[in-house]
Amino acid sequence: MAGKVVASQFTGAFAHLNVSTDITATRADIVRSLLTVGYPSSKKAIRKVGLWRTRMLSAMAYGYLDRALQTTEYFRNLEQTEKVGVSFLLGEAFTHWFAQDRMDIKFLVHIAGLKTTTWATSSILAPPKNGASTPSPKSRPDFIGVKKAERHVFESKGRIRRPARSAVAKALGQVSALRAINGTQPATRCATFFMLKASGAEGEVVDPAGAPTGVSVDFDEWEMITKAYAFFLDGENAELPEAVGEGYVGREIDNGVFFAIDKKVLSAAAGQEPASASERKQRRDEVFEILDHRASHYRERRTEEVSHGLDGTLLIDRRAGGIRPRRKMV
């Protein structure tokens, strides 16, 4: 059993999320999420640390989580400081899974890495809401979630044990203080807490009330899309084995592990940079239309080995168990 996630304080169209449900993520889902979120730019990450980062993230999920998403003995024997870093990254991956699987959010983006991002803070900070502490003027949430007609804000916390009350209050304050995203009030403000345990992952997702004052953010959503697909736009893609499926391109990131993208989505996101704001919006809408049209196909492909995101990305893992041993030199 992978564990439970409890959601609370959601209202309106999202009130149905206020339940305790099983975490249905597979290890392949977590690998795909690790490759999708967690750093400002895949291009910059590769430039700084090399192509091995992708393989490292894939290996991390398999070294630290078993098939039931319970922590491995190897993880439990890590030094405390290393556990903190690993928990942070895996917490972001579980947050990405929740956003896509439970909220149908297409993109969860770390917008701090966008060139077009601008923040504005009102002179009056948002007062505490539902146990939240007042954030500092420079405090920023981790991610913005984007659907075609909705904007969401997320603060992600990965832990090995239940967070202290002060940490919860800080996260609630960070999300409740974001009053506008590209001029639109967030549909939800999600503070997520995922605890990695030997018995399985445990998650809590809280949507506190917002405030009329606080922080606003603006960014170009076409740049957001190209950043979300940077792994494929910045690198060489190839036709993959038949097992991956016709209509996808990508690359093998580890022995038997393939990361791919729907060719229709990639074609819409690639090409010449749009010259005007209207063209950027048109191209953005084209991507969302493809994703909406193919959403049922993406969901139908999902198995224990196949993780398909609502953003058109696909991860297939043919490894039978843990990390494969190195081949002996002949």
N, C-alpha and C positions, 0 to 999 in steps of 0.2 A: 504494500500500500504506500502510495507516494505521500500521503498526508492530507491535511485539511487547510482550507483558506476560508476565513470569516470576513465578510464585508458588512459595513455598518454605516449609517447616517446618509445613505444615498436617498435622494428624493425624486419626485416626479417620474419621468420615463425610466429612470435608473433604479427605482425603489425595489424592483425585483431582484437586484443584486444582494439585498440585505439578508443573506442566508449563510449557513455554513455548508460548504460543499467539498467534495473530494478534489484534490489537485490531480487533474487528468493529464498533465504534461508528461511526455516521455523524455528520455535522455536525449534523443535526437532533437526534440523541441528546444531543450536547454542549450544544446550546441548551436542551433540556428540562431537563437536569441543572443547568445554570447557574441556571435559573429556580426550581429545586426546593431547592437547598442553597446555603450560602455566606453567610447572614446570619441573625441570631437571629429576626427577625420581618419578614415582607413588609409588614405594616401599618405598622410603625415606619419601615421603609426608605422607603416611599412618603410617609409623613408628613414625613420629614426632607428627602428629596431630590427628591420628586415622582414622577409617573407615568412619567417618561422613563427611570427606572432599568431597567425591564423591556425597553424598546427598546434601551437601551445594552448590556445583557447579550447580547441577540440579535445586535446589530451587532458586538460584540466577537468572537464566534465566527467571524463571516464576514470580519471585517477581518484577523484574526490566524491563521486556519486555512483551508487550502483543502479541497476535497472529500476528499482523501486524508488529512486531518488533519496535513498537513505545514505547518510555519509559513510564512507568507507573507513576501515580501521586506519588506513594510511592518513586520511584527513584528520582523524581524531588524535593522531600522534604528532601532528605538526606543532611547531612552536606557536604560542598565542599570537604573536605579531603577524605570522604568515597566515594564520586562520582569518585574521581581520581583513587582509587584502583579498583573499579568496572569497570570503563571505560577501564582501562589497560587490564583486563582479557577479557572483551567482545571484545575489539579491536583485541586481539590475536585470539579469536574464529572466528571473521569475516574474518581475514586474512587467517586462515586455510580453511574456506569455499571457499574463492576466489581461493586459490591455487588448491583445488580439483575440484571445479565446473567449473571454467573458464579456468584452465591451465592443467587439467588432471594430476596433480601431486599426486603421491601416498602417499608420506610421507613428513611431515613438522616437522622437529625435532630440538629440542633445544640441539645442540651438545655440549654445554658447560658442560653438565652432563656426557658425555662419558669419560671413562677412557683412550681411545686411542687418544683423540683429541689433536693435537699439532698445534700451530699457529706459523707462521713465518712472520716477517715484514722486508721488504727491507729497505735499508738505506735511500732511497728517498721516502717520502710519496707521495701518489697520489695527483696531483693538483686538484683543484676544477673543477667539471664538471656540466654544465647545472644548475647553481644556487646552487651547493653543496658547503659546507664549508669543509676545510681540516680537517679530523678527527684526534684525538689524537692517538699516537702509540698504546695505550691500548684499543682503541675503538673496539668493536666487534658487528656485526649484531646479531639479535635475532635468526633467524632460517635458516636452510638449507633445501631446497626442493629437493626431489630425485624422479626422474623417472628412468626407466631402463637405458636409454642412455643419460639422461640430469641431470644437477645440477643447482640449482637456489639458490639465496640468498634473504632473506626477513628481513626487519626491520619493526616492527609493532608498530603503535601508535594509541591508543584509546583515544578519547577526548569527551568532552561534547560540545565543540565549535571548530570552525576552528582553526588549529594550527598556531602559530606565524611563520613569515617568517624564523626566526632563527631556530625554531624546524624543519621546512621542510628542510632547508639547512643542518642541522646536520644529519638527516636521509638519505638524498641523498648522503652525504659524506661517511657515514658508508657503504652503499651498493656499491657505485662506487669504493671504495678502495679495495674490495675483488677481487683479480685478478685470483685466482686459488682455486679450490676445488678438492682435491685428484689429483692434477696435471692437471685438466681440467678447461678451462675458463668457468665461469658461462654462461648459456644460457640466463638468465635474472637476473637483479638486481632490486628487487621490494621494493620500499619504500611505505608502505601502511598506510593510514590515514582513520580511521573510526570514525565518529562523531555520538553520540547517542542523538537523539532529539525527542521531543514530536510528531513531524510530521513524524518520521521514520528515519532510519539510512541513513547516507550519507557517501559515500566512495570515496577516491581518491587513485589511484595506479599509481606510476610513475616508469619507468624503465630508469634511466639515463645511459649515456655511461660510460663504465669502463675505467680503466687506466692500462698501462703496468707495473706500479710499485704499491706497496702497500702491502696488507696482503694476505697470503695464508693459507689454513687450510687443514689438513689431518686427517682422522679418518677411523676406521674400519666399513665398511657398514653392516657387519653382526651384530656387536654390536648395530648399529643404528636400525636394524630391531627388535632385541630382546627388545630394549628400547621402541620402538614404540608400541609393544604388551605387555609391562610389566604388564598392568592391568590384562590381562588374564594369562600370564605366571607365575605371582607371586601369584595368588589367586586361590581359589577353583571355578571351573566352574561346571555347571550342565545343564542337558537337561531342556529346557524352555517350557512354555506352547505352545500348537499347534499354537496359534495366532502369535507367534514369527516366526515360520517356521522351517520345518525339515532341518537338516544340520547345525544348529547353537547351540552353547553353550555359557553360560555366567551367568549372575545373575540379580536379580531384585534389582536395586539400590535405588528405592523409590516406594511408592505405585503405581502400574500400570506402572512403568517405567523400561524397560529392556535394558540392555547393553550387546551385544552379539558379537560373531565373527564367521565367516565361519569356520567350523571344518576342512576343507581342508587346509585353510591358517594356522590355529593354529597347525595342525599336522606338517606342513612343518617348522614352526618356533620353535616348541618345540623339546624336545629330547636332546640327548647328545651334548655337545659343540663340534663344528667341531675342529679337531686336527691340520689342516694345512690351509695355505692360500688358496690353490686350493679348498679344501673342503668347506671353508667358502664362497668362490665365487660361488661354485656350489649350495650350499644351498640358497644363496641370489638369484641367478638366478631362482631357483625353485619357490620361493615365488613370484617373479615378473611374471613368466609364468602363475601361477595360477590366479593372479590378472588380468592380461591382458585377459586371457581366459574368466573370469567371469565378466568382466567389464559391459557388456550389461545387464546381469542379475541383477547386483547391481543397475544400473540406473532404470531398470524397476520396482523395488520394491518401489521406492520412492513415498511417499504420504505426506499429511499434518502431519500424525502421525508417519510415518516411514522415518527415515534418514539412508541412506546406504552410506558408504564411499567407495572410490576406494581402500582403504586399507583392505577391507573385514570386517570392523566393522559395526555393526548395532545397532541403537537405536530406540526403539519403545515406544511411549508414549500414554497410554490409558487414561490419565487424561482428563476429559471433559473441565475443565477450569483452574483456578489457583491452588494454593496450597490447598490440601484437609484439612479440619478442623480435629483436633485431635478427635479420637474416645473417647466417654465418657466411663469412667470406670464403669462397672456394679457391 
